[in-house]
Amino acid sequence: ARAQGAMCSVACGHGCPGLLEHILRFAGAQDVVASISVCHFWASASVSDAVWESQCQALWSDKVYVPPRFLTPTHMSRLHAYWGSVEDAKRVAITPEELCSFEWSCRTKGWVSAARWWQRQPPRLRTYKPDGTSFDTEEGSGKWRFVPSSSGCTGPKGSFIRHKRGRDLPTHFMCRWAKNWGWVMQNCWTISTSFPLPHRGEEPDLEDDGIICQSVTVDTCADEALRFNVGLPLPYEQWRANRGAEDADEPEDDDHMVVFIDGAEEEIPISLAAKWLHHFDDDEDDEEEDQDEDEDEDGDEDEDEDEDEFEYEDEGNHEQERRADFDSNSPPSEVDVLSNKGDDDDDDDD
């Protein structure tokens, strides 16, 4: 009876708030938020750290990354920490401190027989340092920096990362995996995660045909992939070499290259050269398609000629047969008639 009375007091907005807080720990986050509007008594219990600490623990239990500022109770209330971390999980711009705090698991996209991950072995690892250097367990030392955009996409600083080993590589895009809030870094040819990369076949989202990998492909990064393959500088590469690393985040509007046109040196924008290469590739593809179509048409014409020849020969045979039938069924000639008549007269004389 005493417990029932305590429950009635809590339900009516009286009594010890600790009992209501204990009950709300077992409710979902949305239900706790809804209870805030019941009354002042319920509101005081619904926003308490005692309630939201348990909510935070339940939310973060399977997450591989939660920014430290949300983990410390003295920095903010547990209510703000909960919803602040949910909002932060949508952030795709990584800070230099975050980038350098992880050991990244890396693999290539597409089947590569020598790649460890494709052989169901642990992937290669990469680490970053604040001085702009990196180290890969298979590819060795390199450099990194942020760039402000890539392939028509823009974002806050930390959204795009450029790696360099001898020369710049196509830009890596940053994103988060909603399942565990971990960081994913990928370009058209490789993908890296801030958490141990699941083995092949374990996580469809992280496979080559999954939603994450399909968001960054050779098609979406065609300009940079083409420039890299033909030896042209990538955006921000030539400009950065000329003006220094300290201004690497500023856009380059005057990136040019020297080409030979009719034997004379001409300076043209790199973007124009890339468009020409795209145009030439399209022309070559069209020529190959036209050639294939011509071959198919020639083959069809040869077949038609063979069929016509066969039909002609067949008609000739039929004509000969018709003539033979006509000769056998034609009326007798005068010689035949006279000959037959003479035979008939001889028979009469006999």
Secondary structure, 3 states (H helix, E strand, C coil): CHHHHHHHHHHCCCCCHHHHHHHHCCCCHHHHHHHCCCCHHHHHHHCCHHHHHHHHHHHHCCCCCCCHHHHCCCCCCHHHHHHHHHHHCCCCCCCHHHHHHCCEEEEECCCCCCCCHHHCCCCEEEEECCCCEEEECCCEEEEEEECCEECCEECCCCCEEEEECCCECCCEEEEECCCCCCEEEECCCEEEECCCCCCCCCCHHHCCCCCCHHHCCCCCCHHHHHHHHHCCCCCCHHHHHHHCHHHCCCCCCCCEEEEEECCEEEEEEHHHHHHHHHHHHHHHHHHHHHHHHHHHHHHHHHHHHHHHHHHHHHHHHHHHHHHHHHHHHCCCCHHHHHHHHHHHHHHHHC
